[in-house]
């Protein structure tokens, strides 16, 4: 199981707000699929899956403020893609 952290979103940006969760725990995602969408006062950021796997847990809800570097979601990279 791999934990994906909130990415760096710019030099002076330290946090973002979760505005959309296009996938849910249990969903299988391919590499580069959008898992969480964050917004700051300057930018909107699509947080993508680094590799294929099953989403285990999303560590926040819509409108939650998350800090850069904090855990954002966990995925099982050993999961088998559905047929």
SEKEVO-71527 format. One line per field, with one value per residue (C-alpha): residue in one letter; x, y, z. Coordinates in nm, 4 decimals. Each point is the difference from the previous one (the first is absolute). Layout:
! residues N
sepa: [a; ...]
X: [X; ...]
Y: [Y; ...]
Z: [Z; ...]
***
This chain:
! residues 83
sepa: [x; x; x; x; x; x; x; x; x; x; x; x; x; x; x; x; x; x; x; x; x; x; x; x; x; x; x; x; x; x; x; x; x; x; x; x; x; x; x; x; x; x; x; x; x; x; x; x; x; x; x; x; x; x; x; x; x; x; x; x; x; x; x; x; x; x; x; x; x; x; x; x; x; x; x; x; x; x; x; x; x; x; x]
X: [0.0000; 0.1395; -0.0853; -0.0181; 0.0646; -0.1334; 0.2343; 0.1894; -0.2233; 0.2299; 0.2657; -0.2183; -0.2943; -0.0128; -0.3523; -0.2932; -0.3680; -0.1459; -0.2664; -0.0714; 0.0509; -0.0619; 0.0758; -0.0972; 0.1679; -0.0197; 0.0271; 0.2835; 0.2028; 0.2595; 0.3239; -0.0736; -0.3719; -0.1196; -0.0711; -0.0437; -0.0452; 0.1417; -0.0458; 0.1942; -0.0614; 0.2379; -0.0294; -0.2032; 0.2021; -0.0939; 0.1717; 0.0554; 0.0754; 0.3754; -0.0745; -0.2910; -0.1728; -0.3060; -0.0876; 0.0048; -0.0787; -0.0341; 0.1256; -0.2372; -0.3386; -0.1279; 0.0788; 0.2757; 0.3193; 0.3130; 0.3628; 0.2739; 0.1862; -0.2797; -0.1465; -0.2862; -0.1034; 0.1162; -0.0012; 0.0717; 0.2438; -0.0135; -0.3723; -0.0965; -0.1847; -0.3619; -0.0829]
Y: [0.0000; 0.3364; 0.3347; 0.2971; 0.3419; 0.3448; 0.1264; 0.3279; 0.2513; 0.3010; 0.1819; 0.1839; -0.2425; -0.2110; -0.1432; -0.0708; -0.0883; -0.3274; 0.1020; -0.3283; -0.3735; -0.1617; -0.3478; -0.1811; -0.2607; -0.3356; 0.1531; -0.1178; 0.2769; -0.0053; 0.1986; 0.3698; -0.0232; 0.2952; -0.1087; 0.3334; 0.3588; 0.2740; 0.3758; 0.2890; 0.3712; -0.0130; -0.3391; -0.3181; -0.3226; -0.3485; -0.2543; -0.3059; -0.3625; -0.0657; -0.3550; -0.2380; -0.1383; -0.0064; 0.3012; -0.1194; 0.3213; 0.3712; 0.1931; 0.2945; 0.1173; 0.2762; 0.3445; -0.1370; 0.2087; -0.2133; 0.1042; -0.0596; -0.3197; -0.1484; -0.3421; 0.0402; -0.3524; -0.3601; -0.2474; -0.3712; -0.0178; -0.3817; -0.0082; -0.1687; 0.2084; -0.1095; -0.1772]
Z: [0.0000; -0.1079; 0.1604; -0.2370; 0.1539; -0.0821; -0.2750; -0.0088; -0.1766; -0.0250; 0.1986; 0.2491; 0.0118; 0.3171; -0.0138; -0.2261; 0.0295; -0.1274; -0.2541; -0.1807; 0.0498; -0.3408; 0.1382; 0.3197; 0.2209; -0.1766; -0.3473; -0.2250; -0.1654; -0.2745; 0.0180; -0.0588; 0.0887; 0.2092; 0.3600; 0.1829; -0.1219; 0.2228; -0.0250; 0.1466; -0.0407; -0.2994; -0.1685; -0.0454; 0.0195; -0.1207; 0.2250; -0.2188; 0.0784; -0.0310; -0.1199; -0.0437; 0.3061; 0.2196; 0.2159; 0.3629; 0.1860; -0.0705; 0.3020; -0.0254; -0.1229; -0.2276; 0.1508; 0.2275; 0.0041; -0.0455; 0.0410; -0.2573; 0.0922; 0.2102; -0.0920; -0.2493; -0.1007; 0.0147; -0.2862; -0.0367; -0.2907; 0.0049; -0.0814; -0.3253; -0.2597; -0.0489; -0.3243]
***
